[in-house]
């Protein structure tokens, strides 16, 4: 960076950390002027909610550009819902400002504490992927600082190779400075939700597929239940409530509890997780409920518990999220979840979503099929479990979600992406032949120099 030719050495405790607990030596350089902050930086980092190492610097690099102070709205058309904002603007701020005006992000991930730049770099998806696709479908343009130092605007019509490589490209094509996003008009600021208890795995998958006419669907399943109860779960489907269905006023996120410290590791075990899953399954007193709910509880239930990742203790956790293609069949979805049950992978969460057409980005995650997300505590048995899950995904022609990954082996990833990775590499070779942009993830999975 121009004003810091010789960065100060790191202090003994200066580390950057991912949401799941993976960390690396380093610090963020922050400022309101993203063009200045990103000059010479190897990586941009937003709110740090990637579960793995996507937002961690590669070995030997001590500084990354922190974008969260570059968070201004640059333009907004209240008649069309087209917004342009700096990459550090959070989805939380976007929602607080524009939901009362009748506009919402067309796609929302599982946390509102993400930046627009991070949403684009991950090409995020949500409960409505089978209808609205990934966020890349709704991004009209981006401005990037590329490896040459030039500031480049890209879109589907202007430098399309750079545009589509950046969507889902995990920050490896350049620093995203601003994003132009087409918002969705909503009929009210509330969600109309139906929630159904489902007694077993087959019925749950059938219910999820039969709910495809709902714009938003998701299912939580209990992989620790055994016998006829295996895979029982809760199927949730939603849509924006009509004005006559909605409560008055505009919902707010409210105040939730916080996990004040790392929970001791022994607390998380098969017994406590079985108890948690049983309680979660029976938390609704009747098999079917419906009504208007806040979008904060619908889209981002985990955000209600601040620092919830501390529940996994100092060891941390990861999430293995994979897509099982539709042509593989329902039986393969069950087989995948049975691997977890057989190997005793204890975790709070197993979520299944129905995915539609492939994302627009060169390395976008979803394609037609079922997405299965498993939260897994770190520990001695994690790597063998990840390896087995990935071998299964390879066999069925699936892929993993890079935003959540921290443990996939390079050969597994490159085999999964054998068809798409050469084109992504070709675009990087064009725009960044010297690999000025790198991360711990790109060193691990793409073989970039440390």
C-alpha positions in Angstrom: 0.0 0.0 0.0 1.3 3.5 -0.9 1.3 4.8 2.7 2.7 1.6 4.3 5.6 0.4 2.2 6.9 -1.5 5.3 4.0 -2.9 7.3 4.5 -3.1 11.0 5.3 -6.6 12.2 2.4 -8.6 13.7 2.0 -8.7 17.4 2.2 -12.1 19.1 -1.6 -12.4 19.3 -2.7 -10.9 16.1 -4.7 -13.5 14.1 -7.6 -13.5 11.7 -10.3 -16.1 12.3 -13.0 -17.7 10.3 -16.5 -18.2 11.8 -15.7 -21.9 12.4 -12.5 -21.2 14.3 -9.8 -21.7 11.7 -7.3 -18.9 12.0 -4.1 -17.5 10.5 -1.6 -14.8 11.6 -2.6 -11.5 10.1 -4.5 -8.2 10.5 -7.0 -6.2 8.6 -6.2 -2.8 7.2 -9.5 -0.8 7.2 -10.6 2.5 5.8 -13.6 4.2 4.2 -11.8 4.6 0.9 -11.8 1.0 -0.6 -9.7 2.1 -3.5 -6.9 3.1 -1.1 -7.4 0.2 1.3 -7.2 -2.4 -1.4 -4.1 -1.1 -3.1 -1.5 -3.9 -3.0 -3.6 -6.1 -0.8 -3.7 -9.9 -1.5 -7.3 -10.4 -0.3 -10.4 -8.5 0.7 -12.3 -9.5 3.9 -15.7 -8.5 4.9 -17.4 -9.6 8.1 -15.5 -12.8 8.4 -18.5 -15.2 8.3 -17.0 -17.8 5.9 -16.8 -21.0 8.0 -13.5 -22.1 6.6 -10.3 -20.3 5.3 -11.7 -18.4 2.3 -11.2 -15.0 4.1 -7.8 -15.9 5.7 -4.5 -14.8 4.1 -2.1 -17.3 2.6 1.0 -18.3 4.6 3.6 -15.6 4.7 1.1 -12.7 4.1 0.3 -10.6 7.1 -2.3 -8.1 5.9 -5.6 -8.1 4.1 -8.0 -5.3 3.2 -10.9 -5.0 5.5 -14.0 -3.6 3.7 -16.5 -3.0 6.4 -15.9 0.7 6.6 -16.6 1.1 2.9 -20.3 0.7 3.4 -22.1 3.6 1.8 -25.2 3.5 -0.4 -24.1 5.0 -3.7 -27.4 5.0 -5.6 -30.9 3.7 -5.2 -34.0 4.0 -7.5 -37.1 3.6 -5.3 -39.3 2.9 -8.4 -37.2 0.0 -9.7 -35.4 -1.3 -6.6 -32.0 -1.0 -8.3 -29.4 -0.3 -5.7 -25.6 0.3 -6.0 -23.6 0.2 -2.8 -20.0 -0.2 -1.6 -18.8 -3.8 -1.1 -18.6 -3.4 2.7 -22.3 -2.7 3.1 -23.9 -5.4 5.1 -27.1 -7.3 4.3 -28.2 -6.3 7.8 -27.9 -2.6 7.0 -29.5 -3.1 3.6 -32.5 -4.8 5.2 -32.9 -2.2 8.0 -32.9 0.7 5.5 -34.8 -0.7 2.6 -37.3 -3.3 3.9 -39.5 -0.6 5.4 -39.6 0.9 1.9 -40.8 -2.4 0.4 -37.6 -3.8 -1.0 -35.5 -6.8 0.0 -32.5 -8.7 -1.3 -33.7 -11.2 -3.9 -31.5 -13.9 -2.3 -30.6 -14.2 1.4 -28.1 -16.6 3.0 -28.3 -18.0 6.5 -26.9 -14.9 8.2 -27.5 -11.2 7.7 -24.0 -10.4 8.8 -22.4 -10.6 5.4 -21.3 -7.9 3.0 -22.4 -7.3 -0.5 -18.9 -8.1 -1.7 -19.0 -11.4 0.2 -22.4 -12.2 -1.2 -21.0 -11.7 -4.7 -17.8 -13.6 -4.1 -19.7 -16.6 -2.7 -22.6 -16.2 -5.2 -24.8 -16.9 -2.2 -28.0 -18.9 -2.4 -30.9 -19.2 0.0 -34.2 -20.9 0.7 -35.6 -19.7 -2.7 -32.9 -21.1 -5.0 -35.3 -23.3 -6.8 -37.1 -20.1 -7.8 -34.7 -17.2 -7.8 -31.3 -18.9 -8.3 -28.2 -17.4 -6.8 -27.6 -13.8 -6.1 -25.5 -13.6 -9.3 -28.6 -13.7 -11.4 -29.6 -10.4 -9.8 -26.3 -8.6 -9.8 -26.3 -6.1 -12.7 -22.6 -5.0 -12.4 -19.6 -4.8 -10.1 -16.6 -2.5 -9.9 -13.3 -4.3 -9.2 -9.7 -3.4 -8.5 -7.9 -6.0 -10.6 -4.3 -7.2 -10.4 -2.9 -4.5 -12.6 -4.2 -1.9 -10.2 -6.8 -0.7 -12.7 -10.4 -0.1 -11.6 -12.7 -2.1 -13.9 -16.5 -2.2 -14.2 -17.8 -5.6 -15.2 -21.2 -7.1 -16.1 -22.7 -9.7 -18.3 -22.0 -7.4 -21.2 -18.8 -5.6 -20.1 -15.8 -7.9 -19.4 -18.2 -10.9 -18.9 -15.3 -13.3 -18.3 -14.2 -11.3 -15.2 -17.8 -10.8 -14.1 -18.8 -14.5 -14.2 -15.5 -15.6 -12.6 -16.0 -13.1 -9.8 -19.4 -14.5 -9.0 -18.5 -17.5 -6.7 -14.8 -16.8 -7.3 -14.1 -16.4 -3.6 -12.3 -13.0 -4.0 -9.6 -14.5 -6.3 -10.3 -12.3 -9.3 -9.9 -8.9 -7.7 -11.1 -6.6 -4.9 -14.8 -5.9 -5.3 -15.4 -2.2 -4.6 -19.1 -1.9 -5.3 -22.1 -3.9 -6.4 -25.2 -3.0 -8.4 -28.0 -5.3 -7.2 -31.6 -5.6 -8.4 -33.8 -5.8 -5.3 -37.1 -7.7 -4.9 -40.3 -5.8 -4.2 -42.2 -7.4 -1.3 -45.9 -7.3 -0.6 -45.3 -6.7 3.1 -42.3 -6.8 5.4 -43.4 -10.2 7.0 -43.2 -13.8 6.0 -46.2 -16.2 5.8 -44.8 -19.5 7.0 -46.0 -23.1 7.3 -44.1 -25.6 9.5 -44.7 -29.3 9.4 -43.4 -32.1 11.5 -42.4 -35.0 9.3 -41.9 -38.5 10.8 -39.1 -40.0 8.6 -36.6 -39.3 5.9 -38.5 -40.4 2.9 -41.6 -38.4 3.8 -39.4 -35.4 4.4 -37.8 -35.5 1.0 -41.1 -36.1 -0.7 -42.6 -33.2 1.2 -39.7 -30.9 0.2 -40.1 -31.8 -3.5 -43.9 -31.4 -3.4 -43.4 -27.9 -1.9 -41.5 -26.6 -4.9 -44.5 -24.3 -5.8 -43.6 -22.4 -2.6 -41.0 -19.7 -3.2 -39.0 -20.5 -0.1 -38.5 -24.0 1.4 -36.0 -25.6 3.8 -36.0 -28.8 6.0 -34.2 -29.6 9.2 -33.5 -33.2 9.8 -32.5 -35.3 12.8 -29.7 -37.6 11.7 -29.2 -39.0 15.2 -32.7 -40.6 15.4 -32.6 -44.3 14.7 -34.8 -46.9 13.1 -38.1 -45.8 11.7 -37.5 -42.2 13.1 -34.2 -41.8 11.1 -34.3 -38.5 9.3 -37.5 -37.2 10.9 -37.6 -33.4 10.7 -39.3 -30.2 10.3 -40.3 -28.9 6.8 -40.7 -25.2 6.5 -42.0 -23.3 3.6 -42.7 -19.6 3.2 -43.6 -16.6 1.1 -43.9 -12.9 1.6 -47.2 -12.3 3.5 -50.0 -10.3 1.8 -50.9 -7.0 3.5 -54.1 -8.5 5.0 -52.1 -11.4 6.5 -49.3 -9.3 8.0 -49.1 -7.7 11.5 -48.9 -4.0 11.7 -45.5 -2.2 11.6 -42.1 -3.3 10.4 -40.3 -6.2 12.2 -37.1 -5.6 13.9 -34.3 -8.0 14.8 -34.8 -7.5 18.5 -32.3 -8.5 21.1 -31.2 -12.1 21.6 -29.0 -14.0 24.1 -25.3 -14.3 23.6 -22.9 -17.2 24.2 -20.4 -15.4 26.4 -17.5 -17.8 26.2 -16.3 -21.0 24.5 -18.4 -23.9 25.8 -16.2 -26.8 27.2 -15.8 -29.5 24.6 -17.2 -32.3 26.7 -20.7 -30.7 26.7 -21.1 -31.5 23.0 -21.6 -35.2 22.7 -24.1 -37.7 21.2 -26.3 -37.7 24.3 -26.7 -33.9 24.5 -27.1 -33.7 20.7 -29.8 -36.3 20.8 -31.6 -34.3 23.5 -31.2 -31.1 21.5 -32.6 -32.8 18.3 -35.5 -34.3 20.2 -36.4 -30.9 21.7 -36.1 -29.2 18.3 -38.3 -31.7 16.7 -41.0 -31.3 19.3 -40.6 -27.5 19.8 -43.9 -26.9 18.0 -46.8 -28.5 19.9 -48.8 -29.6 16.9 -47.7 -31.3 13.7 -48.7 -28.2 11.6 -48.5 -24.5 12.3 -48.9 -21.5 10.1 -48.8 -17.7 10.4 -46.9 -14.5 9.9 -43.4 -14.4 11.2 -40.5 -11.9 11.1 -38.1 -12.2 8.2 -35.3 -12.1 10.8 -36.5 -15.3 12.4 -37.3 -16.9 9.0 -34.1 -16.1 7.1 -31.6 -15.8 10.0 -32.7 -17.9 13.0 -29.1 -18.5 14.2 -28.3 -14.7 14.3 -30.7 -14.5 17.2 -28.0 -16.1 19.4 -24.9 -13.9 19.3 -21.5 -15.7 19.0 -23.4 -19.0 18.6 -20.2 -20.6 17.1 -18.8 -20.6 20.7 -21.1 -23.5 21.4 -18.5 -25.7 19.8 -15.8 -24.6 22.1 -12.2 -23.8 21.4 -11.9 -26.8 19.0 -14.3 -25.0 16.6 -16.4 -26.5 13.8 -16.9 -26.7 10.1 -19.8 -27.1 7.8 -19.8 -29.6 5.0 -22.3 -28.4 2.5 -22.7 -30.4 -0.7 -25.1 -30.8 -3.6 -26.4 -34.2 -4.6 -27.6 -34.0 -8.2 -31.2 -34.7 -8.9 -30.3 -37.5 -11.3 -28.6 -39.3 -8.5 -32.0 -39.9 -6.8 -33.4 -39.6 -3.3 -31.7 -42.8 -2.1 -28.3 -41.1 -2.5 -29.4 -38.2 -0.3 -30.3 -40.7 2.5 -27.0 -42.6 2.0 -25.1 -39.4 2.4 -26.8 -38.6 5.7 -26.3 -42.2 6.9 -22.6 -41.7 6.6 -22.8 -39.1 9.3 -25.0 -41.2 11.5 -22.7 -44.2 11.1 -19.5 -42.4 11.9 -21.0 -40.5 14.8 -20.5 -37.0 13.4 -22.2 -35.0 16.2 -23.5 -31.6 15.3 -26.4 -29.2 15.9 -27.5 -28.8 12.4 -28.4 -30.8 9.3 -30.4 -28.8 6.7 -31.6 -29.8 3.3 -32.7 -27.4 0.6 -34.1 -28.0 -2.9 -31.8 -26.4 -5.5 -32.7 -25.3 -9.0 -30.6 -24.4 -12.1 -26.9 -24.0 -11.9 -25.6 -20.6 -10.7 -24.2 -18.0 -13.2 -20.7 -17.9 -11.7 -17.9 -20.1 -13.1 -17.5 -21.8 -9.7 -21.0 -21.2 -8.3 -22.1 -23.9 -5.9 -25.8 -24.9 -6.6 -27.1 -27.0 -9.4 -30.4 -29.0 -9.7 -30.6 -31.4 -6.7 -30.6 -31.4 -3.0 -28.2 -29.4 -0.9 -27.2 -31.0 2.4 -25.5 -28.9 5.0 -23.9 -30.6 8.1 -22.3 -28.8 11.0 -19.4 -30.9 12.4 -17.2 -30.2 15.4 -13.5 -30.2 14.7 -11.5 -33.1 16.2 -9.4 -36.1 15.4 -12.1 -37.9 13.4 -13.1 -34.9 11.3 -10.7 -35.3 8.3 -11.5 -38.9 7.7 -15.2 -38.1 7.8 -14.8 -35.2 5.4 -12.8 -37.4 3.1 -15.5 -40.1 3.1 -18.3 -37.5 2.5 -16.3 -36.0 -0.4 -15.6 -39.4 -2.0 -19.4 -40.0 -1.9 -20.1 -36.6 -3.5 -17.5 -37.4 -6.2 -19.2 -40.7 -7.0 -22.6 -39.1 -7.5 -21.3 -36.1 -9.5 -21.9 -33.5 -6.8 -19.8 -30.6 -5.5 -19.1 -28.7 -2.3 -19.7 -25.1 -1.2 -16.4 -23.2 -0.9 -17.8 -20.6 1.5 -18.3 -23.3 4.1 -15.2 -25.5 3.4 -12.0 -25.6 5.3 -10.9 -29.3 5.1 -11.5 -30.6 1.6 -8.4 -32.1 0.0 -7.1 -30.5 -3.3 -7.4 -33.7 -5.3 -11.1 -34.2 -4.3 -12.0 -30.6 -5.1 -10.2 -30.6 -8.4 -11.9 -33.9 -9.4 -15.3 -32.4 -8.5 -14.6 -29.3 -10.6 -12.7 -31.0 -13.5 -15.1 -29.5 -16.1 -15.4 -25.9 -14.7 -12.0 -25.3 -13.1 -10.0 -24.9 -16.4 -12.2 -22.0 -17.5 -11.8 -20.3 -14.1 -8.1 -20.8 -14.2 -8.0 -19.3 -17.8 -9.7 -16.2 -16.6 -7.3 -15.8 -13.6 -4.4 -16.3 -16.0 -5.8 -13.4 -18.1 -6.5 -10.9 -15.3 -4.0 -12.0 -12.7 -1.2 -14.1 -14.2 1.2 -13.5 -11.3 -1.5 -14.5 -8.7 -1.5 -11.2 -6.8 -4.8 -12.4 -5.3 -4.5 -15.4 -3.0 -6.0 -16.8 0.2 -5.4 -19.8 2.5 -8.2 -21.5 0.5 -6.6 -20.9 -2.9 -3.3 -22.3 -1.6 -5.0 -25.4 -0.2 -7.4 -26.1 -3.1 -5.8 -24.5 -6.2 -2.1 -24.9 -5.5 -1.4 -21.2 -5.3 2.0 -20.3 -4.0 2.1 -19.6 -0.2 
